[in-house]
């Protein structure tokens, strides 16, 4: 319906994040010249991450054929390629699948868009990108009330819990731990 397509064209320029629209023309009588690679669903190791915490991103690349697929894939954060992320792929046989894994960290709190994109041309570029949103939140504040502080290291009532939640050598703790005495509670 041309009216709906016109409305979509009008709205697309006004939206803060415009939708991506693909129209695929199928031609049953014409075999593609190049293999068709596609990126599968992205899996992020954590739903919420703290700033600077390393994040593992995994996905797959599938090859629909007609021959082996070789090339590269890269990781994008908020639409920008991450440094050193391109990975060589293949050869993946027709009908085959290969795993992909990336590691990155996000410095700023807020919503971010993680994407994996195939580099180079293939017979259907519309399925060469997969995306997933990731939420980066500041470290969660935790308050521990230490009943009897210890005289030696790790001898206080909350010392082990504090060390478990925020180890002293952790540069990107998920918890921001504060320890107080019962007298400090008012």
C-alpha positions as CSV (number, residue, x, y, z in Angstrom):
1,X,0.0,0.0,0.0
2,X,1.7,3.2,-1.2
3,X,0.0,5.3,1.5
4,X,1.6,3.3,4.3
5,X,5.0,3.3,2.6
6,X,4.8,7.1,2.3
7,X,3.9,7.5,6.0
8,X,6.9,5.3,6.9
9,X,9.2,7.3,4.7
10,X,8.0,10.5,6.4
11,X,8.3,9.1,10.0
12,X,11.7,7.5,9.3
13,X,13.4,10.9,9.0
14,X,11.8,12.2,12.3
15,X,12.6,9.3,14.6
16,X,15.7,9.5,16.8
17,X,16.6,5.9,15.9
18,X,15.1,5.2,12.4
19,X,14.1,1.7,11.7
20,X,16.1,-0.3,9.1
21,X,13.9,-1.6,6.3
22,X,15.0,-4.2,3.7
23,X,13.2,-5.3,0.7
24,X,14.4,-8.6,-0.7
25,X,13.7,-9.6,-4.3
26,X,13.7,-13.3,-4.7
27,X,14.6,-14.7,-8.1
28,X,14.1,-18.5,-8.1
29,X,15.6,-18.8,-11.6
30,X,18.9,-17.1,-10.8
31,X,21.5,-18.7,-8.5
32,X,23.7,-16.3,-6.5
33,X,27.3,-15.9,-7.6
34,X,28.7,-15.6,-4.1
35,X,28.0,-17.4,-0.8
36,X,25.4,-15.9,1.5
37,X,26.8,-15.4,5.0
38,X,24.6,-14.3,7.9
39,X,25.2,-13.3,11.5
40,X,23.1,-15.2,14.1
41,X,21.6,-14.0,17.4
42,X,24.1,-12.2,19.6
43,X,24.5,-13.5,23.2
44,X,26.0,-11.1,25.8
45,X,27.5,-12.8,28.9
46,X,25.8,-10.3,31.3
47,X,22.5,-8.4,31.1
48,X,23.9,-5.5,33.1
49,X,27.5,-4.5,33.1
50,X,29.4,-1.9,35.1
51,X,31.7,0.6,33.4
52,X,35.0,-0.9,32.3
53,X,33.9,-4.5,33.0
54,X,35.0,-6.8,30.2
55,X,32.0,-8.3,28.3
56,X,32.0,-11.5,26.3
57,X,29.9,-11.4,23.1
58,X,29.2,-14.6,21.1
59,X,27.3,-15.3,18.0
60,X,27.6,-17.5,14.9
61,X,28.1,-17.0,11.2
62,X,26.0,-19.2,8.9
63,X,26.7,-19.9,5.2
64,X,23.7,-20.6,3.0
65,X,25.9,-21.3,0.0
66,X,26.4,-21.9,-2.9
67,X,30.1,-22.4,-1.9
68,X,32.5,-21.9,1.0
69,X,32.4,-18.6,2.8
70,X,35.6,-16.8,3.8
71,X,35.9,-13.2,5.0
72,X,35.9,-11.3,8.3
73,X,33.5,-10.0,10.9
74,X,33.8,-7.0,13.2
75,X,32.4,-5.8,16.5
76,X,30.6,-2.4,16.6
77,X,29.6,-0.5,19.7
78,X,27.1,2.3,19.1
79,X,27.7,2.0,15.4
80,X,31.5,2.4,15.6
81,X,33.9,-0.4,15.0
82,X,36.0,-1.4,18.0
83,X,39.7,-1.3,17.7
84,X,41.3,-4.6,16.8
85,X,38.0,-6.4,16.5
86,X,38.0,-7.8,13.0
87,X,38.3,-11.6,12.9
88,X,38.9,-13.8,10.0
89,X,36.1,-16.3,9.2
90,X,36.2,-19.5,7.3
91,X,36.2,-21.2,5.1
92,X,32.7,-22.1,6.3
93,X,31.2,-24.8,4.0
94,X,27.8,-24.3,2.3
95,X,25.2,-25.1,4.9
96,X,27.8,-24.8,7.7
97,X,28.1,-22.6,10.8
98,X,31.1,-21.2,12.7
99,X,31.2,-19.6,16.1
100,X,32.4,-16.0,16.7
101,X,33.5,-14.5,20.0
102,X,34.4,-10.9,20.9
103,X,35.5,-9.2,24.1
104,X,35.1,-5.5,24.9
105,X,34.4,-3.1,27.7
106,X,32.0,-0.2,27.8
107,X,33.2,2.9,29.7
108,X,30.1,5.1,29.9
109,X,26.9,4.3,31.8
110,X,23.7,4.1,29.8
111,X,22.2,2.1,26.9
112,X,24.6,0.9,24.2
113,X,24.0,-1.0,21.0
114,X,26.4,-4.0,20.4
115,X,26.5,-5.3,16.8
116,X,28.5,-7.9,14.8
117,X,28.8,-7.2,11.1
118,X,30.2,-9.3,8.2
119,X,32.8,-7.4,6.2
120,X,33.0,-7.8,2.4
121,X,30.3,-8.5,-0.1
122,X,28.0,-11.5,-0.3
123,X,24.9,-12.3,-2.2
124,X,22.5,-10.9,0.4
125,X,23.9,-8.1,2.5
126,X,20.7,-7.5,4.5
127,X,21.5,-10.3,7.0
128,X,25.1,-9.4,7.5
129,X,24.4,-7.5,10.8
130,X,23.0,-8.6,14.1
131,X,22.5,-6.2,17.1
132,X,21.6,-6.3,20.8
133,X,21.2,-3.6,23.4
134,X,23.3,-3.6,26.5
135,X,22.7,-1.6,29.7
136,X,25.8,-0.2,31.5
137,X,25.0,0.8,35.1
138,X,27.3,2.2,37.9
139,X,28.4,-0.2,40.6
140,X,25.6,-1.1,42.9
141,X,26.0,0.5,46.4
142,X,26.1,-2.0,49.3
143,X,26.2,-1.0,52.9
144,X,27.7,-3.4,55.5
145,X,27.3,-2.9,59.2
146,X,30.4,-4.3,61.0
147,X,29.4,-5.4,64.5
148,X,32.9,-6.1,65.8
149,X,35.8,-5.0,63.7
150,X,38.8,-7.4,63.8
151,X,42.2,-6.6,65.0
152,X,43.9,-8.6,62.2
153,X,43.2,-8.6,58.5
154,X,40.0,-10.5,57.6
155,X,39.0,-11.1,61.2
156,X,36.1,-8.6,61.3
157,X,32.5,-9.7,60.9
158,X,32.1,-8.2,57.5
159,X,35.6,-8.5,56.1
160,X,35.0,-11.7,54.0
161,X,31.7,-10.4,52.6
162,X,33.3,-7.1,51.6
163,X,36.2,-8.9,50.0
164,X,33.8,-11.2,48.1
165,X,31.6,-8.3,46.8
166,X,34.4,-5.9,45.9
167,X,37.9,-7.5,45.9
168,X,40.6,-4.9,46.5
169,X,42.4,-5.9,43.2
170,X,39.2,-5.6,41.1
171,X,39.5,-2.5,38.9
172,X,35.8,-2.7,37.8
173,X,33.8,-3.9,40.8
174,X,30.1,-4.6,40.3
175,X,29.4,-3.5,43.9
176,X,30.5,-0.3,45.7
177,X,30.9,-1.5,49.3
178,X,30.8,0.8,52.3
179,X,31.5,-0.6,55.8
180,X,30.2,1.3,58.9
181,X,30.0,0.6,62.6
182,X,26.6,0.2,64.3
183,X,27.2,3.6,66.0
184,X,27.1,5.2,62.5
185,X,23.5,4.1,62.1
186,X,21.2,7.0,63.1
